[in-house]
Amino acid sequence: MLQPFPSKFKIIYAIAAFGIFGLAERAVFTPLISAQEFTSDFQKFQSDDDGVAYEINFDLLANQKELLPLLDVIESSGGLKNALGSSIRNLKSFGGAVSDGNENPSTRIFLQSSSVIDGLAILRLNRLIPRNEVPETAELSGKTYFKFKYRDKEVGVFQPDDQTLIVNSLDKIEELVRGRRPKQKILRSKEWKDLDGYLVRIGFGEKIVDKWQEEYKSLKDRDLPSDPIMELVSPINAKMEKAFGGIKVDQALSIRVSLFGKDTEAARDIESSLQALLQIGKSLLVPAQEDAIESIKNENEKMIMSESFKIFNNLVKSIEFKRIGKVVHITARADYRSFVKNVLPDALVSMQIAAKRTQSANNLKQLSLGMHNYHDVNKGFPPAVIIGPNGDRHSWRIAILPYIEQGQLYDQYRFDEPWDSANNTKVMKQMPAVFRHPNDPAGATNTRYLALTGPGTVFAKENEQATFRDITDGSSNTIMFLSGESNVPWTKPQDIEYDPEKNISMESLPFKDGFQASLFDGSVQFYPKDLDPKTLHLLIQANDGNPIPRNQ
């Protein structure tokens, strides 16, 4: 769900995820953000959890103030804020549990905020409920809840107070409203309570482990070629009963994982396999890290990755195994404070740039989707400039409003008036966030997302629709929009006028090292500022008949 990191940094988190949560490779890990003082509420409202339970306690970061800027980076990416309709700082708890590993598991989502929340609005933001649909209101035991269908399944929504939201299958919500107390095998277990105070904790119950074992057995039954790694994983998968893990951040970064074997002999086999896997991992780690660092051109990013690897390597070196009865405990610990002091400030700058780039890409994707939806309904793309009944010119950005869930705003716009009339100016002041570039302030009504008009472009003719058939060069080879100057009111019928005889100026684009563009196939690409002008011309023109150079 969070995407604040440059793609070049993904290897760090991929390695860490494999090392810490490799046992959960087939599980869906949905974060739970929970303040420690609300643990009792979380337990009270959760459903049966003999499958998976999970928690990320962001409130514990309050004691690690030097890490708090990370929350601001996550906030700037827009993902959580867009999903919740409010700041991540308002969150107290967010999480859930999965009842088992069957085909139709019961999944509980629990959200608690320090401010008043509108549960139905949050569900609409995440498209679980269509924007114009009103869920059915129901009542049990004097308590009100809502129900609706999502992908042909009955879903219930319950708000026990104005700061708490619970979503689950309808039958589980009705049981909760009636006061039924869930089983909660994981949340009530000693192993879960032993992880109190951990920033991250996750538990896998017997049912989900049984499901993994069934899937693994079906793979072995296919008589696939022998794989040494899989042979080492086999005893872990086959002989494990349940598992718990956690990450703690205090004076150091600490990791703890406990794997429960079916008996003491199984635990011995699990430990032997883990020891062997660790040795293999160590032998592969250094060359993989060297290749990753070598692939980075930016010296600042190279330094950040190198220092990050040092922490990870110290974690790996500190790994210890301790077998007690049928339980294998794995622990690791590494000091991260030098990284926070010397590297994190530079890392935050890079992460903020990447977060804005990610958010901008998401905006472009949503706009492209709106154009595609318009095309499906109207058998063509909206013209860049639409001529109203009185000869006034209007923008394509108004035309796609109903197709990006902004139908009410569209209805307020008057096509029989100029784009900047008194009425239409009121619409301009309500610019949807999707048109606002993340580099611009929250109240901005100018947009950087511009189409290309002029000879050879898809939007060459005013008031005339083009179709996919007109893009003979291919939708994956033709630019739809790009990030341009930030001086165009979003309702103004103005974009980038393309002249085949001139090059487009790159000086005022929002990213110093290049620009983003959405193509007509819906994808978003990042192009370097030193892109060959000839290649850019080919990407703009819809039917020049020339191939795009492979290295661009």
BELFENSUL-V334441 format. One record per backbone hydrogen bond with DSSP energy under -1.0 kcal/mol. CO is the residue of the C=O (numbers start at 1). NH is the residue of the N-H. If there is no record, write none. Layout:
BEGIN
co=CO nh=NH
co=CO nh=NH
END
This chain:
BEGIN
co=6 nh=9
co=7 nh=10
co=9 nh=12
co=9 nh=13
co=10 nh=14
co=11 nh=15
co=12 nh=16
co=13 nh=17
co=14 nh=18
co=15 nh=19
co=16 nh=20
co=17 nh=21
co=21 nh=24
co=22 nh=25
co=24 nh=27
co=32 nh=56
co=33 nh=94
co=35 nh=38
co=36 nh=39
co=38 nh=42
co=39 nh=43
co=40 nh=44
co=41 nh=45
co=42 nh=46
co=50 nh=207
co=51 nh=205
co=52 nh=98
co=53 nh=203
co=55 nh=201
co=56 nh=34
co=56 nh=58
co=57 nh=60
co=58 nh=61
co=59 nh=62
co=60 nh=63
co=61 nh=64
co=64 nh=67
co=67 nh=70
co=68 nh=71
co=69 nh=73
co=70 nh=74
co=71 nh=75
co=72 nh=76
co=73 nh=77
co=75 nh=78
co=78 nh=82
co=79 nh=83
co=80 nh=84
co=81 nh=85
co=87 nh=90
co=88 nh=91
co=90 nh=114
co=92 nh=35
co=93 nh=112
co=94 nh=33
co=95 nh=110
co=96 nh=54
co=97 nh=108
co=98 nh=51
co=98 nh=52
co=106 nh=99
co=109 nh=167
co=110 nh=95
co=111 nh=165
co=112 nh=92
co=112 nh=93
co=118 nh=122
co=119 nh=123
co=120 nh=124
co=121 nh=125
co=122 nh=126
co=123 nh=128
co=123 nh=129
co=124 nh=127
co=130 nh=133
co=136 nh=147
co=138 nh=145
co=140 nh=143
co=143 nh=140
co=145 nh=138
co=146 nh=157
co=147 nh=136
co=148 nh=155
co=150 nh=153
co=153 nh=150
co=154 nh=170
co=155 nh=148
co=156 nh=168
co=157 nh=146
co=158 nh=166
co=161 nh=164
co=162 nh=117
co=163 nh=113
co=165 nh=111
co=166 nh=158
co=167 nh=109
co=168 nh=156
co=169 nh=173
co=170 nh=174
co=171 nh=175
co=172 nh=176
co=173 nh=177
co=174 nh=178
co=175 nh=180
co=176 nh=179
co=184 nh=188
co=186 nh=189
co=189 nh=193
co=190 nh=194
co=192 nh=195
co=193 nh=196
co=195 nh=198
co=199 nh=57
co=200 nh=247
co=201 nh=55
co=202 nh=245
co=203 nh=53
co=204 nh=243
co=205 nh=209
co=206 nh=210
co=207 nh=211
co=208 nh=212
co=209 nh=213
co=210 nh=214
co=211 nh=215
co=212 nh=216
co=213 nh=217
co=214 nh=218
co=215 nh=219
co=216 nh=220
co=217 nh=221
co=219 nh=222
co=220 nh=223
co=227 nh=231
co=228 nh=232
co=229 nh=233
co=230 nh=234
co=233 nh=237
co=234 nh=238
co=235 nh=239
co=239 nh=262
co=242 nh=260
co=243 nh=204
co=244 nh=258
co=245 nh=202
co=246 nh=256
co=247 nh=199
co=247 nh=200
co=248 nh=254
co=252 nh=250
co=253 nh=334
co=254 nh=248
co=255 nh=332
co=256 nh=246
co=257 nh=330
co=258 nh=244
co=259 nh=328
co=260 nh=241
co=263 nh=267
co=264 nh=268
co=265 nh=269
co=266 nh=270
co=267 nh=271
co=268 nh=272
co=269 nh=273
co=270 nh=274
co=271 nh=275
co=272 nh=276
co=273 nh=277
co=274 nh=278
co=275 nh=279
co=276 nh=280
co=277 nh=281
co=278 nh=282
co=279 nh=283
co=280 nh=284
co=281 nh=285
co=284 nh=288
co=285 nh=289
co=286 nh=290
co=287 nh=291
co=288 nh=292
co=289 nh=293
co=290 nh=294
co=291 nh=295
co=293 nh=296
co=298 nh=302
co=299 nh=303
co=300 nh=304
co=301 nh=305
co=302 nh=306
co=303 nh=307
co=304 nh=308
co=305 nh=309
co=306 nh=310
co=307 nh=311
co=308 nh=312
co=309 nh=313
co=310 nh=314
co=311 nh=315
co=312 nh=316
co=313 nh=317
co=314 nh=318
co=316 nh=319
co=320 nh=331
co=322 nh=329
co=324 nh=327
co=326 nh=261
co=327 nh=324
co=328 nh=259
co=329 nh=322
co=330 nh=257
co=331 nh=320
co=332 nh=255
co=334 nh=253
co=336 nh=340
co=337 nh=341
co=338 nh=342
co=339 nh=343
co=339 nh=344
co=343 nh=347
co=344 nh=348
co=345 nh=349
co=346 nh=350
co=347 nh=351
co=348 nh=352
co=349 nh=353
co=350 nh=354
co=351 nh=355
co=352 nh=356
co=353 nh=357
co=354 nh=358
co=355 nh=359
co=356 nh=360
co=357 nh=361
co=358 nh=362
co=359 nh=363
co=360 nh=364
co=361 nh=365
co=362 nh=366
co=363 nh=367
co=364 nh=368
co=365 nh=369
co=366 nh=370
co=367 nh=371
co=368 nh=372
co=369 nh=373
co=370 nh=374
co=371 nh=375
co=372 nh=376
co=373 nh=377
co=374 nh=378
co=375 nh=379
co=384 nh=396
co=385 nh=463
co=386 nh=394
co=388 nh=391
co=392 nh=388
co=394 nh=386
co=395 nh=398
co=395 nh=399
co=396 nh=400
co=398 nh=401
co=400 nh=403
co=401 nh=404
co=401 nh=406
co=406 nh=410
co=407 nh=411
co=410 nh=413
co=418 nh=421
co=421 nh=425
co=422 nh=426
co=423 nh=427
co=424 nh=428
co=425 nh=429
co=427 nh=430
co=432 nh=435
co=433 nh=436
co=437 nh=440
co=441 nh=444
co=445 nh=490
co=448 nh=484
co=450 nh=482
co=451 nh=496
co=453 nh=498
co=454 nh=457
co=456 nh=542
co=457 nh=460
co=466 nh=381
co=467 nh=470
co=468 nh=471
co=470 nh=472
co=471 nh=474
co=474 nh=477
co=475 nh=521
co=478 nh=520
co=481 nh=518
co=482 nh=450
co=488 nh=447
co=489 nh=492
co=492 nh=494
co=496 nh=453
co=499 nh=502
co=506 nh=509
co=511 nh=514
co=513 nh=529
co=515 nh=527
co=516 nh=483
co=517 nh=525
co=518 nh=480
co=518 nh=481
co=519 nh=522
co=523 nh=519
co=525 nh=517
co=527 nh=515
co=528 nh=531
co=532 nh=536
co=533 nh=537
co=534 nh=538
co=535 nh=539
co=536 nh=540
co=537 nh=541
co=539 nh=479
co=542 nh=473
co=549 nh=552
END
